[in-house]
Amino acid sequence: MYWVDYLSLYLFALKYVVIVVAIFITVSGFDDLVIDLVYWFRWVWRKFTIYKRHPRADQDLLLSVPEKPLAIMIPAWHETGVIGSMADAAARTLDYENYHIFVGTYPNDPETQRDVDEVCALFPNVHKVVCARPGPTSKADCLNNVLDAITQFEKRANLKFAGFILHDAEDVVSAMELRLFNYLVDRKDLIQVPVYPFERKWYDFVGMHYIDEFTELHAKDVPIREAVVGQVPSAGVGTCFSRRAIETLLIDGDGIAFDTQSLTEDYDIGFRLKEHGLEEIFVRFPVPEQSKSVWQKTKIFGQSFRESNVICVREFFPNKIETAVRQKSRWIIGIVFQGYVTHGWTRDWKLNYFLWRDRKGVLTNFFSFAANLILFQLMLVWLYESFWPEAYRFLSIFEESALLVTLLWINVLLMANRIVQRTIFVSQYYGLFQGLLSLPRMLLGNFINFLANWRAIKQVIQQGNPRRVAWDKTTHDFPSLGEISRARRMIGLILVNQGSLTEPQLKEALLTKPEGMRLGTWLVHSGQITPLQLAKGLAEQAQVGHASIDAYRLAPELLAVIPLDIALHYAVIPIQREGNHLVVATESALSPIALSALRRKLKLDVDFVIAEIGQVTVGLRHCYARYRLADSRETLNAAIAFGRISQSNRDAAWTYYVSRQIMLGEVLQTLGRIDAAAFSAVLLQHASSTLPLGEYLVEHGIISQETLDYAISVQAQIQPSMEDVIARFEHIETADKQLHSHEI
């Protein structure tokens, strides 16, 4: 039969194909083995030398460094509903306060812009950036627009961010990530933490094969790369650049930090910074959320206590083959083709070795897939010969080929090593079950990488130049972390809905409101609503309760729960404590970031209520002021004792005085001399200063002395002194007596 002859010829030719494939796989396998040996030698050496002499660093080291301002950069194209989740998760989980999130949006993406606007209303440290060009452009172009907006914000707030952090909208960050960056950013210029994909269902092999690749890459390969050559490829997320690094990139790019034509601008930056001699580091820093004894009760079999608690970035990766292929083809084009065109080879043979490892994937993806195909074909022939009656017996391709047999045995051993290595590293973080599943997922991974390779090569050929290939954004999922707060409603509309104000009154108030006063403050000062009505409206806006407080009656032991600096910084007064639960009063809603920071700093479960206007301001001046002034209540009591005003008007005079007290910061913001976000950043810097706020603002060039003097004069016009209040009520009582005498 003629097909037997054809098959025999095919198997004969296949033998030489197998030899070529086996040689390349052997070379690649020994290449991987070198990294394995270096890693384990280094692991043993550090375990029995360094860590015997020096204790391992823990989170106390991170907490010992004062918070520096950090900027998080997020590109957002069609990310509706995601930014709010990320900001909410960051506010609730990050053990850090001095950070700002800058979200890059596009003019032709109004849904995402609307979503970011709502988030900005709730989170004062979130800022919307609108890119100059319609999207999608590229991640690098979006980041350049974001960086420009950060520069403008720095000028308004007169601060300089110490670190610039790359994240995607769908990232979930570790609580101590910013603490780690804060600790290292003065000494290192590129800081990268591991990326660990979220688990999906065990049978979702497409989405789960990412955990195999990232785990081994970020637990073994990149740490060895950093140790050997001091160069770290950024992962695009969980990367912090020092200010020196950003300035170097701007100079190097003639004012453009990120290469807009690169599909993997993150990978590109690592080489650019290395060329300029800047320091890069890949950090695996474990910070356990619970003690080892508690962790033992809930751990997954095979997990490592230290390795499963490293500071890292978590996110979902694509779970469809076509999406995974698109994403990986972008990586291949950026790393292999664009990387070679842009950087070529260097004079450092060690760095060239790792460049070879980056680029060999364009070959290994094909050879690995070819090996799978060959194995499949040989299995079909074996099944035919073993189970088909009267089957033909073909000469084995391994007959009389000592070279091929030797290569195959070497490859079997190298493959066994690969399986063991991957199982170890996957198990350390995800448990032994996932470690064992990494073997079948390896086969699917080879297939996806082959398709991605093919697509990448086709795109490069079609464009003629790898730098012309367009950016192809990958859509990710964001994990469900609970419902986030709704968009904040305007206080004027709330007061109208509550019946405290009519629509004509609201319109009139908006037209007549003097400068230096918020709408609610003006409505109380003009007598159109009461302080209680304003407190109820603000409480509904913040979705919390309201209260009327008298700080003079609070117990000293309750006031001592909050230190002076914290009380003044957040403008809060403790009013109730039950066990570990503390309720504080404030005149305006605390942001989620501020509330979380209060809980961390006080180590208590803190909630807040809205107090009537002026009550917290007067309470802070009486209970927490750094510089004591005359006690207004004593002044009032003295006036009553001397008969200037009657006892019956005491409460009315005190309420009038309190409700008209206003803080300097509110005046400056309302006058437009500093915006709310910049003022929040300034307060964090002021917390470590002993200067009064106004003097601090002038000394650091945030406002001029003329501006401060004008703001103080406006404040004096808005808030009367107690002597003014006494004179007012003295005049009212005198007028009443005269009117009463005329009636008699």
Secondary structure, DSSP 8 states (H G I E B T S, - for coil): -HHHHHHHHHHHHHHHHHHHHHHHHHHHHHHHHHHHHHHHHHHHHIIIIIHHHS----HHHHHTS----EEEEEE-SS-TTTHHHHHHHHHHH-S--SEEEEEEE-TT-HHHHHHHHHHHHH-TTEEEEE-SS-S---HHHHHHHHHHHHHHHHHHHT---SEEEE--TT-EE-TTHHHHHHHHTTT-SEEE--EEE----TT-HHHHHHHHHHHHIIIIIHHHHHHHHS-----SSSEEEEHHHHHHHHHHTTT--S-TT-TTHHHHHHHHHHHTT--EEE---B--SS-HHHHHHH--TT--TTGGGB--EEE----SHHHHHHHHHHHHIIIIIIHHHHH---S-HHHHHHHHHHHTHHHHHHHHHHHHHHHHHHHHHHHHHHHSTT------TTTT-HHHHHHHHHHHHHHHHHHHHHHHHHHHHH-HHHHHHHHHHHHHHHHHHHHHHHHHHHHHHHHSSGGGS---------------------HHHHHHHTTSS-HHHHHHHHHH--TT--HHHHHHHTTSS-HHHHHHHHHHHHTS-EE---GGGS-HHHHTTS-HHHHHHHT-EEEEEETTEEEEEESS---HHHHHHHHHHHTSEEEEEEE-TTHHHHHHHHHT-SS----HHHHHHHHHHTTSS-GGGHHHHHHHHHTT---HHHHHHHTTSS-HHHHHHHHHHHTT--S-HHHHHHHTTSS-HHHHHHHHHHHHHHS--HHHHHHHHHHHHHHHHHHHHHH-
